[in-house]
């Protein structure tokens, strides 16, 4: 809908209350090192709460990753360092939970309907004198429950 008008940047912030979350985040970085971050991300989110190690290894196999390399990267500081940096950044910005979003520096806390995001994005595009794509000008509300 927004094409190149919006850039999505994923930041890691595994919460301590989810015991398997840290490994799932590290596994996504191991997948990133083989160019498959978003595909791995999608598998993890589609399969919640199945994020224990055996499931993560299966997701990597399903994506055709080099398993020897994936398992090495799973325990490499190179995979964990970006997560630690993201967590420090979240803490510095006052983020205390997930999901959390920033739209041009404006903090949005919690899950919101798409229409709320579209309204914020459209306002930012307008401030920047960037045309709002026609399809995004009046997003259709998502029907719930059927």
C-alpha atoms as one frame of an Amber mdcrd trajectory, in Angstrom:
protein
   0.000   0.000   0.000   2.767   2.481   0.905   5.532   1.003  -1.236   8.770
   2.904  -0.793   7.067   5.657   1.233   7.382   3.666   4.468  10.368   1.758
   5.771   9.891  -0.936   8.409  12.795  -1.527  10.764  12.601  -4.489  13.113
  14.124  -4.092  16.559  14.544  -6.968  18.977  13.220  -6.771  22.523  12.662
 -10.282  23.869  10.785  -9.941  27.124  12.029 -11.824  30.171   8.522 -13.109
  30.883   8.768 -15.286  27.743  11.478 -17.824  28.575  11.926 -19.010  24.973
  11.902 -15.540  23.399  15.655 -14.824  23.671  16.576 -17.956  21.711  13.889
 -17.236  19.107  15.337 -13.761  18.580  18.868 -15.131  18.292  17.633 -17.767
  15.845  16.114 -15.030  13.694  19.508 -13.328  13.585  21.130 -16.635  12.631
  18.590 -16.834   9.788  19.397 -13.200   8.888  23.017 -14.209   8.346  21.736
 -16.440   5.538  19.421 -13.752   4.162  16.227 -15.256   5.574  15.293 -13.013
   8.513  11.769 -12.112   7.368  10.938 -15.644   6.246  12.101 -16.986   9.626
  10.262 -14.189  11.452   7.046 -15.102   9.632   7.385 -18.796  10.539   7.964
 -17.972  14.208   4.988 -15.635  14.420   2.711 -18.026  12.532   3.668 -20.859
  14.890   3.457 -19.203  18.289   3.894 -20.441  20.978   6.087 -23.119  19.365
   9.435 -21.330  19.724  11.500 -23.862  21.642  14.824 -24.926  20.127  13.515
 -28.011  18.307  10.839 -25.937  16.567  13.343 -23.217  15.650  15.640 -25.810
  14.104  12.717 -27.201  12.108  11.825 -23.731  10.821  15.424 -23.302   9.682
  15.291 -26.670   7.884  11.955 -25.718   6.302  13.598 -22.597   4.882  16.485
 -24.607   3.469  19.105 -22.952   5.643  22.595 -24.400   5.974  21.970 -26.156
   9.283  25.604 -26.436  10.344  26.054 -22.703   9.856  22.670 -21.930  11.462
  23.517 -23.893  14.615  26.944 -22.258  14.837  25.348 -18.831  14.468  22.765
 -19.746  17.109  25.537 -19.666  19.711  27.668 -16.927  18.205  28.096 -13.521
  19.870  27.639 -12.123  16.342  23.975 -13.192  16.469  23.361 -11.903  19.993
  25.106  -8.510  19.760  22.419  -6.777  17.644  19.733  -8.005  20.049  21.607
  -6.612  23.043  22.000  -3.288  21.205  18.278  -3.178  20.357  17.336  -3.934
  23.954  19.595  -1.154  25.229  18.064   1.252  22.717  14.533   0.275  23.772
  15.405   0.847  27.407  16.945   4.249  26.615  13.772   5.220  24.727  11.535
   4.152  27.618   9.995   1.160  25.857   8.790  -1.285  28.506   6.734  -3.753
  26.481   5.911  -5.074  23.081   4.661  -4.368  20.593   6.050  -0.853  20.421
   6.292   1.322  17.331   7.850   4.590  16.289   6.440   6.523  13.376   8.947
   9.242  12.478  10.075   9.343  16.091   6.566   9.351  17.588   6.091   6.497
  20.060   3.035   4.262  19.648   2.576   1.669  22.365   0.733  -1.601  21.954
  -1.174  -3.357  19.218  -3.408  -1.016  17.249  -5.753  -1.442  14.309  -4.207
  -0.759  10.912  -6.384   2.337  10.521  -4.582   3.967  13.487  -1.205   3.363
  11.852  -2.476   4.594   8.492  -3.749   7.800  10.094  -0.356   8.447  11.743
   1.621   7.537   8.612  -0.618   9.672   6.409  -0.188  12.645   8.761   3.602
  12.254   8.634   3.619  11.963   4.851   1.470  15.083   4.602   3.842  16.997
   6.922   6.702  16.018   4.622   4.747  17.068   1.506   4.816  13.473   0.275
   1.629  12.394  -1.495  -0.401   9.811   0.395  -0.985   6.782  -1.863  -4.626
   6.592  -2.978  -5.082   3.138  -1.461  -3.887   4.460   1.902  -5.929   7.657
   1.893  -8.965   5.987   3.438  -8.043   2.468   4.602 -10.914   0.060   4.861
 -11.547  -1.124   8.409 -10.814  -4.791   8.968 -13.920  -6.828   9.868 -13.581
  -8.731  13.101 -15.120 -12.069  13.882 -16.182 -13.148  10.481
